[in-house]
Amino acid sequence: MFLYHYMLPVFMLKNKILVYIFLTAFLVNFANAATIYGTIYELSLKKVNNAMVEINTIPKQFYIAQNGTYSFNVPNGRYMIKAQLIQKSTLVASAEENITIAQDGNYILDLILFPDIEEGVEDPGIDVNGNVIEEPDNKDVILLIGFIVLIPSGIVVGVIYYLKIRRHEQQNVEENITVTEDDDLEQIMKIIKQEGGRTTQKDIRKQIPLSEAKISLMIAELEHKGIIEKIKKGRGNIIILRKK
């Protein structure tokens, strides 16, 4: 009985130490994080809204691209990003891409959704004489498959090649993204000053009629210049004006 009362605190202390070590390693891993963002397209290069995007971090992260774009914050490593468009509980189109994060910064990875045309094939019926009953042709499925097969291969290859080149060029861009719109930068600084030197990225976006990606780039430029400080809070960012 004495041994039990002695070992129990020791066992609990070891568990606490292991939990502390795990959490410390987890937080340090995410301290040096990069941002992966991009746009979801269909084959015609039109934005796709409401696609579900996931990345295989630990734990996994999920994002609903309501306006056709997505964004993840991740530590360095190799990841797979999946995008799926689901309508009425049916998978309509999907895409998968791998990406390697070697250093902090912004990484752009656009995704093209390809139609999912796989369907189950039922066994043919048999009549009372043991003869196979031929099922009527599904004209809609045949037309859809024929349309996809007959798409000029040159167009598909050209689109994929264009996006691969674009992604390669954008991934090699350094974190110090040059933003030439000085007036927009001044407007962001003015908004932060009006809010007492502290506001959120969401509030800035409400007051400036620019895209979310454009505002993120300008905030990154101001942060690089040491004018502001960006603090991650939940799924948003708090922007603080540095004192000179």
Order of alpha helices (4+ residues) and beta strands (2+ residues): alpha-beta-beta-beta-beta-beta-beta-beta-beta-beta-beta-beta-alpha-alpha-alpha-beta-alpha-alpha-beta-beta
